Amino acid sequence: MVRDEATISYTMSRIHGKNTSIEIKLRKELYRRGFRYRANSRYIFGHPDISFKGYKVVVFCDSEFWHGYHFEENQAKIHSNRSYWIPKIKRNIARDEETNTVLTSQGYLILRFWGQEIERDVKGCADKVEQALLSRGYPANKIHH
């Protein structure tokens, strides 16, 4: 299906950087289990989508397009405005790597989930967050299943 530039531009303008459907889906599952977190904390480097500052655990919910899922193979699929999108996505990948480096040096445990992973198995993603928190001393008796 070929879309005109106006349709593509409108679609891209509707995408926002926080409170995306994948973030909300994972946050709802974590909240249902009794976890309380910060969303999009501006006090932690990289502004993680979900953070547990006291336990030094952060979660990023990365969409495949913006964060370059299998980018070497998938960049060929970008057909419009390649001179803009390819460098932008490469910058996002580099920024994600920098964020991981800084947060790791600060003692954070970083979990990154692709959007398709959250869509396919939100409970499995929440299980990984739960295990990370338990490994950092989160009280098991506060978790609801």
MOZI-V782591 format. One line per field, one symbol per residue. phi: phi as a letter, one per 40 degrees, with the letter a starting at -180 (. if undefined). psi: psi as a letter, one per 20 degrees, with the letter a starting at -180 (. if undefined). burial: # if it has 16 or more other ideal C-beta (glycine too) atoms within 10 Angstrom, else .. A space follows every 50 residues. Layout:
phi: ???
psi: ???
burial: ???
//
This chain:
phi: .bbcccccccdccccbcbfccccccccccccdcgcbabbfcccbdgfdcb abdcbfbbbbbbccccbgcfcdccccccbbfdccccccccccccccccdd ccccccgccbbbbcdcccccaccccccccdcccccbgccccccbb
psi: ppqrhgggggghhiprirlrhhggggggggghijpprpplpiippimqhp qnghilpqppopqgghjlplhghihhiohqlhiggghghhgggghggggg gghghjjqpppppqghggghmhhhghghggggghijjpphiipp.
burial: ...................#.##.###.##..#.#.#...#..####### ##..#########.#####.#.............#...#..##..#..## ..#....########.##...#..##..##.##....#.......
//
